[in-house]
Amino acid sequence: MTRQASCSCGQLRVEVDGEPLRISVCHCLNCKRRSGSAFAAQARWPRSSARITGTSTQWALTGDEGTTATFHFCATCSATVYYTMSAVPDAIAVPIGAFADPAFPGPSVSVYEERMHAWVAITGDVEHYG
């Protein structure tokens, strides 16, 4: 299976092959700020499964656990299309919304739940981490 994600204007794209290694939601404060939502949802693939087209602007952020994520976003529309993580150097993460696919599978992992909004419920067969 091949999936395509893009920014809002279509200039920056990533195409990934195969099923994701992991689909997760994160409730950390940095992800909330980055996504502009109550949590961020993303999927990971091996870097070797991804093909990137277009030009990105990068911004790196060191999180609570001391690892760094480098976000790649479109300089025209500012949408984040993918990011890499120092803790998982052979993977690429793509925000689920960049696929614009209502049939995209749900998460199997939910992290930083101690910062989850009280009105959010992550249900199903999901691993939950504080």
Contacts in CASP RR format, 6 or more apart in sequence:
PFRMAT RR
TARGET T0000
AUTHOR 0000-0000-0000
METHOD contacts of the structure
MODEL  1
MTRQASCSCGQLRVEVDGEPLRISVCHCLNCKRRSGSAFAAQARWPRSSA
RITGTSTQWALTGDEGTTATFHFCATCSATVYYTMSAVPDAIAVPIGAFA
DPAFPGPSVSVYEERMHAWVAITGDVEHYG
1 17 0 8 1.000
1 18 0 8 1.000
1 19 0 8 1.000
2 15 0 8 1.000
2 16 0 8 1.000
2 17 0 8 1.000
2 18 0 8 1.000
3 15 0 8 1.000
3 16 0 8 1.000
3 18 0 8 1.000
3 99 0 8 1.000
3 101 0 8 1.000
4 13 0 8 1.000
4 14 0 8 1.000
4 15 0 8 1.000
4 99 0 8 1.000
5 13 0 8 1.000
5 14 0 8 1.000
5 15 0 8 1.000
5 16 0 8 1.000
5 81 0 8 1.000
5 82 0 8 1.000
5 94 0 8 1.000
5 95 0 8 1.000
5 97 0 8 1.000
5 98 0 8 1.000
5 99 0 8 1.000
5 100 0 8 1.000
6 12 0 8 1.000
6 13 0 8 1.000
6 14 0 8 1.000
6 81 0 8 1.000
6 98 0 8 1.000
6 100 0 8 1.000
7 13 0 8 1.000
7 73 0 8 1.000
7 74 0 8 1.000
7 76 0 8 1.000
7 77 0 8 1.000
7 78 0 8 1.000
7 79 0 8 1.000
7 80 0 8 1.000
7 81 0 8 1.000
7 98 0 8 1.000
8 74 0 8 1.000
8 77 0 8 1.000
8 79 0 8 1.000
9 74 0 8 1.000
9 76 0 8 1.000
9 77 0 8 1.000
9 79 0 8 1.000
10 74 0 8 1.000
10 77 0 8 1.000
11 54 0 8 1.000
11 55 0 8 1.000
11 74 0 8 1.000
11 76 0 8 1.000
11 77 0 8 1.000
12 52 0 8 1.000
12 53 0 8 1.000
12 54 0 8 1.000
12 55 0 8 1.000
12 56 0 8 1.000
12 72 0 8 1.000
12 73 0 8 1.000
12 74 0 8 1.000
12 79 0 8 1.000
12 81 0 8 1.000
13 52 0 8 1.000
13 53 0 8 1.000
13 54 0 8 1.000
13 81 0 8 1.000
14 50 0 8 1.000
14 51 0 8 1.000
14 52 0 8 1.000
14 53 0 8 1.000
14 81 0 8 1.000
14 82 0 8 1.000
14 92 0 8 1.000
14 94 0 8 1.000
14 98 0 8 1.000
15 50 0 8 1.000
15 51 0 8 1.000
15 53 0 8 1.000
16 45 0 8 1.000
16 49 0 8 1.000
16 50 0 8 1.000
16 51 0 8 1.000
16 92 0 8 1.000
16 94 0 8 1.000
17 45 0 8 1.000
17 49 0 8 1.000
17 50 0 8 1.000
18 45 0 8 1.000
18 49 0 8 1.000
20 43 0 8 1.000
20 44 0 8 1.000
20 45 0 8 1.000
20 105 0 8 1.000
21 44 0 8 1.000
21 45 0 8 1.000
21 46 0 8 1.000
21 91 0 8 1.000
22 43 0 8 1.000
22 44 0 8 1.000
22 108 0 8 1.000
22 109 0 8 1.000
23 41 0 8 1.000
23 42 0 8 1.000
23 43 0 8 1.000
23 44 0 8 1.000
23 96 0 8 1.000
23 105 0 8 1.000
23 106 0 8 1.000
23 107 0 8 1.000
23 108 0 8 1.000
23 109 0 8 1.000
24 41 0 8 1.000
24 42 0 8 1.000
24 43 0 8 1.000
24 44 0 8 1.000
24 107 0 8 1.000
24 108 0 8 1.000
24 109 0 8 1.000
24 110 0 8 1.000
24 111 0 8 1.000
25 39 0 8 1.000
25 40 0 8 1.000
25 41 0 8 1.000
25 42 0 8 1.000
25 107 0 8 1.000
25 109 0 8 1.000
25 110 0 8 1.000
25 111 0 8 1.000
25 122 0 8 1.000
26 39 0 8 1.000
26 40 0 8 1.000
26 42 0 8 1.000
26 110 0 8 1.000
26 111 0 8 1.000
26 112 0 8 1.000
27 38 0 8 1.000
27 39 0 8 1.000
27 110 0 8 1.000
27 111 0 8 1.000
27 112 0 8 1.000
27 113 0 8 1.000
27 114 0 8 1.000
27 115 0 8 1.000
27 116 0 8 1.000
27 117 0 8 1.000
27 120 0 8 1.000
28 63 0 8 1.000
28 64 0 8 1.000
28 111 0 8 1.000
28 112 0 8 1.000
28 115 0 8 1.000
29 115 0 8 1.000
30 61 0 8 1.000
30 63 0 8 1.000
30 64 0 8 1.000
31 39 0 8 1.000
31 40 0 8 1.000
31 112 0 8 1.000
32 38 0 8 1.000
32 39 0 8 1.000
32 40 0 8 1.000
32 115 0 8 1.000
34 40 0 8 1.000
34 61 0 8 1.000
34 71 0 8 1.000
34 80 0 8 1.000
35 95 0 8 1.000
38 116 0 8 1.000
38 117 0 8 1.000
38 120 0 8 1.000
39 116 0 8 1.000
39 117 0 8 1.000
39 120 0 8 1.000
40 95 0 8 1.000
41 95 0 8 1.000
41 96 0 8 1.000
41 97 0 8 1.000
41 106 0 8 1.000
41 107 0 8 1.000
42 83 0 8 1.000
42 93 0 8 1.000
42 94 0 8 1.000
42 95 0 8 1.000
42 96 0 8 1.000
43 93 0 8 1.000
43 94 0 8 1.000
43 96 0 8 1.000
43 104 0 8 1.000
44 88 0 8 1.000
44 91 0 8 1.000
44 92 0 8 1.000
44 93 0 8 1.000
44 94 0 8 1.000
45 91 0 8 1.000
45 92 0 8 1.000
45 94 0 8 1.000
46 90 0 8 1.000
46 91 0 8 1.000
46 92 0 8 1.000
47 84 0 8 1.000
47 90 0 8 1.000
47 91 0 8 1.000
47 92 0 8 1.000
48 90 0 8 1.000
49 92 0 8 1.000
50 82 0 8 1.000
50 92 0 8 1.000
52 72 0 8 1.000
52 82 0 8 1.000
55 75 0 8 1.000
56 72 0 8 1.000
56 73 0 8 1.000
56 74 0 8 1.000
56 75 0 8 1.000
56 81 0 8 1.000
56 82 0 8 1.000
57 72 0 8 1.000
57 73 0 8 1.000
57 74 0 8 1.000
57 75 0 8 1.000
58 70 0 8 1.000
58 71 0 8 1.000
58 72 0 8 1.000
58 73 0 8 1.000
59 70 0 8 1.000
59 71 0 8 1.000
59 73 0 8 1.000
60 68 0 8 1.000
60 69 0 8 1.000
60 70 0 8 1.000
60 71 0 8 1.000
61 68 0 8 1.000
61 69 0 8 1.000
61 71 0 8 1.000
62 68 0 8 1.000
63 69 0 8 1.000
65 87 0 8 1.000
67 85 0 8 1.000
67 86 0 8 1.000
67 87 0 8 1.000
68 85 0 8 1.000
68 86 0 8 1.000
69 83 0 8 1.000
69 84 0 8 1.000
69 85 0 8 1.000
69 86 0 8 1.000
69 93 0 8 1.000
70 83 0 8 1.000
70 84 0 8 1.000
70 85 0 8 1.000
71 80 0 8 1.000
71 83 0 8 1.000
72 80 0 8 1.000
72 81 0 8 1.000
72 82 0 8 1.000
72 83 0 8 1.000
72 84 0 8 1.000
73 79 0 8 1.000
73 80 0 8 1.000
73 81 0 8 1.000
74 81 0 8 1.000
79 98 0 8 1.000
80 95 0 8 1.000
80 98 0 8 1.000
81 94 0 8 1.000
81 95 0 8 1.000
81 98 0 8 1.000
82 92 0 8 1.000
82 93 0 8 1.000
82 94 0 8 1.000
82 95 0 8 1.000
82 98 0 8 1.000
83 92 0 8 1.000
83 93 0 8 1.000
84 91 0 8 1.000
84 92 0 8 1.000
84 93 0 8 1.000
85 91 0 8 1.000
85 93 0 8 1.000
96 104 0 8 1.000
97 104 0 8 1.000
107 122 0 8 1.000
107 126 0 8 1.000
108 125 0 8 1.000
108 126 0 8 1.000
108 127 0 8 1.000
109 126 0 8 1.000
109 127 0 8 1.000
109 129 0 8 1.000
110 116 0 8 1.000
110 122 0 8 1.000
110 126 0 8 1.000
110 127 0 8 1.000
110 128 0 8 1.000
110 129 0 8 1.000
111 129 0 8 1.000
111 130 0 8 1.000
112 129 0 8 1.000
112 130 0 8 1.000
113 122 0 8 1.000
113 128 0 8 1.000
113 129 0 8 1.000
113 130 0 8 1.000
114 130 0 8 1.000
116 122 0 8 1.000
122 128 0 8 1.000
END
